[in-house]
């Protein structure tokens, strides 16, 4: 093992700052999400409006997917991330101020989420592309794993914390989130590159679309990403958790926080298991099985009227989703040149945001049409159908044996 490989991430202060910034901003966003969902449902009582929370965040990510990746590959990534976090801090700070004065409604929440969606659409691919410049190349796999753990930790504790703090009022949750964004901005401002960024490719129309072109010629990668997209798009129930919490499971904001945290808790536990038991063989089939399990867990959650069973279903859902996420992200990482990391990360981000945020809108819309339980139940069944179709349409992904195997596909 090389000296770099035996090194510790703690010896690289730039990455440590970056990691803590991700934790702080992750906590802030998760607290914002749980407070916004509960508040909007309290204000309107409409499932459709819960779906709108996802839509107003998805629209910016869709419109900015190409410019965001291009910015990340053309300009100082640290500065871009810093500006985006400052915008997020100001937006939610204004919402907290308005809430303290009793002067906001659902439109103010939607406007704030849209502004934050714009900033996050640029921040996400840029932050992913920034990390490799903060540690030696040999340490990057460990840095990527640490970054994923930071995100999962925020997803576990953030909603629960937001749910408990909501007892003091939505504006208090927003104020705490604004403070965390402020801390994240201070941390990123102190980040210094350990290795200088690579020379930038001159901007052209072709380079703007290079990420899409790259993905088009990688059918195994495209199959993995699109499988995850449609499975989560159909099977996601996150947007409807306030309805399940209040009307089906008969709990309060604290229960909603635990429900929101459960998928991330399952994902974090699975990430620890995968760290000790690497995926070495039959990764294609493993991915299909995990996504099918995700659909089954969604069906169990839809039919459950027990808080304990619902938590268990969400834990399983998160753990199974983590398996497919690890396979997907590893395939993308291994086959992407560093010079294109920003653009490919942006394309990957649009798939992720489509599945998560547009999936919230789909859930809210179908719940308004067919009812909450029926919406989630049909989504779980749809996920199983997607697995069957993708196994037929992407045989190379189904037959993929190793993550690290060379391929000419």
C-alpha positions in Angstrom: 0.0 0.0 0.0 1.3 3.4 -0.9 1.9 6.1 1.7 -1.0 8.1 0.3 -3.3 5.2 0.5 -2.3 4.6 4.1 -2.9 8.3 4.9 -5.8 9.7 7.0 -8.4 12.1 5.8 -8.0 14.0 9.1 -4.5 15.0 7.8 -6.1 17.0 5.0 -7.8 20.1 6.6 -9.3 21.2 3.3 -11.3 18.0 3.1 -12.2 18.1 6.8 -13.7 21.6 6.3 -15.5 20.4 3.2 -16.9 17.4 5.0 -18.2 19.5 7.9 -19.7 22.0 5.5 -21.6 19.1 3.8 -22.9 17.9 7.2 -24.0 21.4 8.2 -25.8 22.1 4.9 -27.2 18.6 4.8 -28.7 19.1 8.3 -30.1 22.5 7.2 -31.8 21.2 4.1 -33.3 18.2 5.9 -34.7 20.4 8.7 -36.1 22.7 6.0 -37.7 19.8 4.2 -39.6 18.3 7.1 -40.7 21.8 8.4 -41.9 22.9 4.9 -43.8 19.7 4.4 -45.6 19.8 7.7 -46.3 23.5 7.5 -47.7 23.4 4.0 -50.0 20.5 4.9 -51.2 22.3 8.0 -51.9 25.4 5.9 -53.7 23.8 3.0 -54.6 20.2 3.9 -54.0 19.2 0.3 -51.9 16.3 -0.9 -51.4 18.1 -4.2 -49.5 20.9 -2.4 -47.1 18.4 -0.9 -46.3 17.3 -4.4 -45.7 21.0 -5.4 -42.9 21.1 -2.9 -41.0 18.6 -5.0 -41.9 20.3 -8.3 -40.7 23.8 -7.3 -37.3 22.2 -6.4 -37.2 20.0 -9.5 -37.8 22.8 -12.1 -34.5 24.6 -11.4 -32.5 21.4 -11.6 -34.1 20.5 -14.9 -33.5 24.0 -16.4 -29.9 24.4 -15.1 -28.5 20.8 -15.7 -26.3 21.8 -18.6 -25.2 25.3 -17.4 -24.4 23.9 -13.9 -22.1 21.2 -15.1 -20.4 23.6 -17.5 -19.8 26.1 -14.7 -18.3 23.4 -12.5 -15.8 22.5 -15.2 -15.0 26.1 -16.2 -14.7 28.1 -13.0 -13.4 28.0 -9.4 -15.6 25.2 -7.9 -14.9 26.4 -4.3 -16.2 29.9 -5.1 -19.3 28.5 -6.9 -20.2 26.3 -3.9 -19.7 29.2 -1.5 -22.0 31.5 -3.4 -24.7 28.9 -3.6 -24.6 28.2 0.1 -24.8 32.0 0.8 -27.9 32.2 -1.4 -29.5 29.3 0.5 -28.7 30.9 3.8 -30.2 34.3 2.8 -33.4 32.6 1.3 -34.2 30.6 4.4 -33.2 33.4 6.7 -35.8 35.7 5.1 -38.4 32.9 5.5 -37.5 32.6 9.2 -37.8 36.4 9.6 -41.2 36.4 7.9 -42.4 33.5 10.0 -41.4 35.2 13.2 -43.6 38.2 12.1 -46.5 35.9 11.2 -46.4 37.1 7.6 -45.9 34.0 5.5 -48.1 31.3 3.8 -47.6 28.5 1.5 -46.6 30.7 -1.4 -43.6 32.1 0.7 -42.5 28.5 1.4 -42.7 27.6 -2.3 -40.8 30.7 -3.3 -38.1 29.9 -0.8 -37.8 26.3 -1.9 -37.6 27.4 -5.5 -34.7 29.8 -4.7 -32.9 27.1 -2.8 -33.6 24.7 -5.6 -31.8 27.1 -8.0 -28.8 27.3 -5.7 -28.7 23.5 -5.1 -29.0 22.7 -8.8 -25.6 24.5 -9.2 -24.1 23.5 -5.9 -24.6 19.7 -6.1 -22.6 18.9 -9.2 -20.0 21.5 -8.3 -19.5 20.1 -4.8 -19.1 16.6 -6.2 -16.5 17.8 -8.7 -14.7 19.8 -6.0 -13.8 16.9 -3.7 -11.1 15.2 -5.8 -8.9 18.4 -5.6 -9.0 18.3 -1.7 -7.2 14.9 -1.1 -4.6 12.8 -2.8 -5.9 10.6 -5.6 -5.3 7.4 -3.6 -7.5 8.8 -0.8 -10.4 9.7 -3.0 -12.4 6.5 -2.6 -12.3 6.9 1.1 -13.2 10.6 0.8 -16.2 9.7 -1.4 -17.4 7.1 1.2 -17.0 9.7 4.0 -19.0 12.2 1.9 -21.8 9.7 1.5 -21.8 9.0 5.2 -22.1 12.7 5.9 -25.1 12.9 3.6 -26.8 9.9 5.3 -26.1 11.2 8.8 -27.8 14.5 7.9 -30.7 12.6 6.4 -31.1 10.6 9.6 -30.8 13.2 12.3 -31.9 16.3 10.3 -35.6 15.3 9.9 -35.8 14.1 13.4 -34.3 17.3 14.8 -36.5 19.4 12.5 -39.6 17.5 13.8 -38.7 18.1 17.4 -37.8 21.8 16.9 -41.0 22.3 15.0 -42.8 22.2 18.3 -41.4 25.7 18.9 -42.7 26.9 15.6 -41.8 26.5 11.9 -39.9 29.8 12.0 -37.6 28.4 14.7 -36.7 25.5 12.4 -36.0 27.9 9.5 -33.8 30.0 11.7 -31.8 27.0 12.9 -31.4 25.9 9.2 -30.2 29.4 8.2 -27.6 29.3 11.0 -26.3 25.9 9.8 -26.0 27.3 6.2 -24.1 30.2 7.6 -21.7 27.8 9.3 -21.3 25.8 6.1 -20.4 29.0 4.2 -17.7 29.9 6.8 -16.2 26.4 6.4 -16.2 26.4 2.6 -14.6 29.9 2.6 -11.6 28.5 4.4 -11.1 25.6 2.0 -7.8 25.6 0.0 -7.0 23.3 -2.8 -4.5 20.6 -2.0 -3.9 19.9 -5.7 -4.3 22.7 -8.3 -7.3 22.2 -10.6 -6.6 20.8 -14.0 -6.6 23.1 -17.0 -10.1 23.9 -18.2 -11.4 22.9 -21.6 -12.3 26.0 -23.7 -16.1 26.5 -23.6 -17.9 25.4 -26.7 -21.4 24.3 -27.6 -20.1 20.7 -27.9 -18.5 20.8 -24.4 -21.8 22.0 -23.0 -23.5 18.8 -24.1 -20.4 16.6 -23.5 -21.9 15.0 -20.3 -25.0 13.9 -22.1 -22.9 12.5 -25.0 -20.7 10.6 -22.6 -23.7 9.0 -20.9 -25.2 8.1 -24.2 -22.2 5.9 -25.1 -22.2 4.0 -21.8 -25.3 1.8 -21.9 -24.5 0.0 -18.6 -24.2 3.3 -16.8 -27.2 4.7 -18.5 -29.3 1.6 -17.6 -28.2 1.7 -14.0 -29.0 5.4 -13.6 -32.4 5.2 -15.5 -33.4 2.2 -13.5 -32.9 4.1 -10.2 -34.7 7.1 -11.7 -37.9 5.4 -12.6 -37.9 3.1 -9.6 -37.7 6.0 -7.1 -39.9 8.2 -9.3 -42.7 5.6 -9.0 -42.0 4.2 -5.6 -41.1 7.3 -3.6 -43.5 8.0 -0.7 -41.5 10.8 1.0 -43.8 13.6 -0.1 -46.8 11.9 1.4 -45.3 11.2 4.8 -47.1 14.1 6.5 -50.4 12.5 5.5 -49.3 9.0 6.7 -48.0 10.5 9.9 -51.1 12.5 10.8 -54.0 10.8 9.2 -53.0 7.1 9.0 -50.4 6.5 11.8 -51.9 9.2 14.0 -48.7 10.8 15.2 -47.3 14.3 15.3 -44.3 16.3 14.0 -41.9 14.1 16.0 -43.3 11.0 14.4 -43.0 12.6 11.0 -39.3 13.3 11.8 -38.7 9.7 12.6 -40.5 8.5 9.5 -38.4 10.9 7.4 -35.2 9.7 9.1 -35.9 5.9 8.8 -34.9 5.5 5.1 -31.6 7.3 5.8 -31.0 5.1 8.9 -31.4 2.0 6.8 -29.2 3.4 4.1 -26.4 4.3 6.6 -26.5 0.8 8.2 -26.3 -0.7 4.7 -23.4 1.6 3.8 -21.4 0.3 6.8 -22.2 -3.3 5.8 -21.1 -2.7 2.2 -17.8 -1.1 3.5 -17.0 -4.4 5.2 -18.5 -6.7 2.4 -17.5 -5.2 -0.9 -19.8 -5.9 -3.9 -17.5 -8.1 -6.0 -19.6 -10.4 -8.2 -23.0 -10.4 -9.9 -23.4 -6.6 -9.3 -26.0 -6.3 -12.1 -28.3 -8.9 -10.7 -27.7 -7.5 -7.2 -28.9 -4.1 -8.4 -32.1 -5.5 -9.9 -32.8 -7.5 -6.8 -32.3 -4.5 -4.5 -34.6 -2.3 -6.6 -37.3 -5.0 -6.6 -36.9 -5.2 -2.8 -37.3 -1.4 -2.8 -40.7 -1.9 -4.6 -41.8 -4.6 -2.1 -40.9 -2.4 0.9 -42.9 0.4 -0.7 -46.0 -1.8 -1.0 -45.6 -2.9 2.7 -45.4 0.7 3.8 -48.5 1.7 1.8 -50.6 -1.1 3.4 -49.3 -0.6 7.0 -51.4 1.0 9.7 -48.7 0.3 12.4 -46.1 2.9 13.2 -43.5 0.2 14.0 -44.2 -1.7 10.8 -44.0 1.5 8.8 -40.7 2.4 10.3 -39.4 -1.1 9.5 -40.6 -0.8 5.9 -38.8 2.5 5.5 -35.6 1.2 7.0 -35.6 -1.7 4.5 -36.5 0.7 1.7 -33.5 2.9 2.5 -31.1 0.0 2.9 -32.1 -1.5 -0.5 -31.9 1.9 -2.2 -28.3 2.3 -0.8 -27.2 -0.9 -2.6 -28.4 0.3 -6.0 -27.0 3.8 -5.3 -23.5 2.4 -4.5 -23.5 0.4 -7.7 -24.7 3.3 -9.8 -22.3 5.9 -8.3 -19.3 3.5 -8.5 -20.0 2.8 -12.2 -20.2 6.5 -12.9 -17.1 7.3 -10.9 -14.9 4.6 -12.5 -15.8 5.5 -16.1 -15.7 9.3 -15.9 -12.6 11.3 -16.8 -11.8 13.9 -14.2 -12.0 16.8 -16.8 -15.7 15.9 -17.3 -16.6 15.2 -13.7 -18.7 18.4 -13.4 -20.8 17.8 -16.5 -21.3 14.1 -15.8 -22.2 14.9 -12.2 -24.8 17.4 -13.5 -26.4 14.8 -15.7 -26.4 12.4 -12.8 -27.9 15.1 -10.6 -30.8 15.6 -13.0 -31.6 11.9 -12.8 -31.4 12.0 -9.0 -33.5 15.1 -8.7 -36.0 13.8 -11.2 -36.5 10.7 -9.2 -36.7 12.4 -5.8 -38.3 15.8 -6.5 -40.4 15.1 -9.5 -41.3 11.9 -7.7 -42.7 13.9 -4.9 -44.9 15.8 -7.4 -46.0 12.5 -8.9 -46.9 11.2 -5.5 -48.9 14.3 -4.5 -50.7 14.3 -7.9 -51.7 10.6 -7.8 -52.6 10.9 -4.1 -55.0 13.8 -5.0 -56.5 11.6 -7.7 -56.6 8.1 -6.2 -56.0 8.6 -2.5 -52.8 8.4 -0.4 -52.6 4.6 0.1 -53.5 3.8 -3.5 -50.9 6.2 -4.8 -48.0 4.6 -2.9 -49.3 1.1 -3.5 -49.5 1.6 -7.3 -46.0 3.2 -7.1 -44.5 0.1 -5.5 -46.2 -2.2 -8.1 -44.9 0.1 -10.8 -41.4 -0.3 -9.5 -41.6 -4.0 -9.8 -42.8 -3.6 -13.4 -39.8 -1.3 -14.2 -37.4 -3.9 -12.9 -38.8 -6.5 -15.3 -38.6 -4.1 -18.2 -35.1 -3.0 -17.5 -33.9 -6.5 -17.2 -35.1 -7.1 -20.7 -34.0 -3.7 -22.2 -30.5 -3.7 -20.6 -29.2 -7.2 -20.8 -25.6 -6.0 -20.4 -26.5 -4.4 -17.1 -28.2 -7.6 -16.0 -25.1 -9.7 -16.9 -22.6 -7.3 -15.4 -20.4 -9.3 -13.0 -17.9 -6.8 -11.5 -17.9 -3.1 -10.8 -14.2 -2.9 -11.8 -14.2 -5.1 -14.9 -13.0 -3.4 -18.1 -15.7 -3.1 -20.6 -16.0 -2.0 -24.2 -19.7 -1.3 -24.0 
